[in-house]
């Protein structure tokens, strides 16, 4: 039976030029390279310039994804931007990206699920593309997380970086089997009772300020390993594949220990894990598409490979999806 799938036809990533090492951070906060590496695996991160908005990062990633797909801005009829660090309270960053790219009038909106935003965004886009309502969509994860940092809090400011990643999604016909290219299955979750574990202490309707990121790291770690594993199994079941069938595991790049913990819990060979946290740090919604873009660019990830994506973020939100590239 012929079915319509949301197929990834192009991938692109962008990182700001400014690289901030652990030694650089040690000059402004009570920390050092060994302390950060031991606890997180991070050695450096990128930081957006003062003249760069998150939409600028998103546009650069989108241009590279479009080029990889052989498409232009004129082809785009849907833009979804997953971000926690929007340019403005409104309009949506997606609308600003649409204008900056020069896309025609179409659908454009943001998704806010923090670090899980890209996985959420992909599944939302699937509702348009796989049902014939969009012929060419951009799904972008873009963040300027360093703008939310309390630079006196060494437990959080060392963890995050800035960047953007994007994919082009187009409808493709499949046979309804696991050999089809496209999004095959997903699982999304949220538990709002865990808000206090990871949040920003500001907002337009409460404090009237942007606020700073606050986190109980040990508690987030505990929930991450258990909850992400459940969502991964659920997504694989919906897709009709076994976790062991996956060619590449592309997790949210939060912390090296979380990546290892989830992979071990699921029985995934660490050689199958795409890991960028050491040189990107945690770029929130941008981390999965950035890791995907790196894996494609260096030749590890190839057309036809079965990919498992997962993330967990503030909310707490978490989710996973299975894609055949």
C-alpha positions, 0 to 999 in steps of 0.5 A: 500500500502506497503511503506518504512520508515526510522525507528529509532531503537536506540538512544544514548546520551553523555555528557562530565564529566565536569559540569559548573554551573552558579556559576562557570560562575559568577567567570569569567564573570559579571553574577549570577545564578539568572540572568541566570535562569530568562532569560534562565532557565539554571542552568548548562551545560557540557564542553568538556575536552581539550583532547576531540574533537567533534568526540570523543563526537559523537563516544560515543553517536553513540556507545550507539545508536548502542547498543540500536539498537542491531547493531555494527559498522560493520552494518553501511553504512551511517554516517551523522554528524550535527555539527558547531564545526568540528574537522578540516576544512576537512575531515568531522567529519563523516569521522573521526567518521567512522574511530574511530568506525571502520565502513566499507567503506560507505557514510559519510559526515557532515551537517551544519545547526547550531542548526537545523542540526539534523533535517536537517540531519534526512531528508537527511538520509531519502533520503537514507534509505527510498529509499533503498540506506542505510540499517543502518545509523547513524545520529549524532548531536555533538557540542563543542559550548563552543569553540566558546564562547567569555567569556567576553560576558555574553549574549552568553557565559552562553547559550551554552554547549557541548554534542552529541546525535545519532540515528540509522535509518533503513528501515522498511515497513509500510502501508502508514498510520500515524500508521507507524513507521518512519519519517512521515513528515518534513518542512525545512526552511532558510532565509539568510537575517537574518544572522546577528542575529546569526553568528560566526565572523570567517571562513577559507575563510574570516578571517582565524580564527575560530571566536566567536559566536555573537547573537542579542538575542531579535531578534532571540527570536521573529523569533524563536516563529513565524517561528518554529510554522509555520514549525511545522504546515507544518510538521504535515500537510505533515505527515497527523497528527494534532499537538494535536495528538503528544505524545511528543514535543522535541524542540531544547533546546535554551531557556526555554522562547522559548520552552514555547512560541512555545508550547503555540502558538501551543497549546501543553500541557507543560506536553508533552514537553521534556525539558533539557535546564536547565541541558544541556543548548544549545548544538546546533545540539546535543540538540534534540537527547540528549533530545530524548535520555533522554526521552527514557532512563527515560521511558517517550518516548516509542516505537510507540509514535508520536514525534514532533521535531523542531529547529532553528539556525543561518542562520537563519535555522529552521525546524521540523519533525514528527516521530513515534518511 
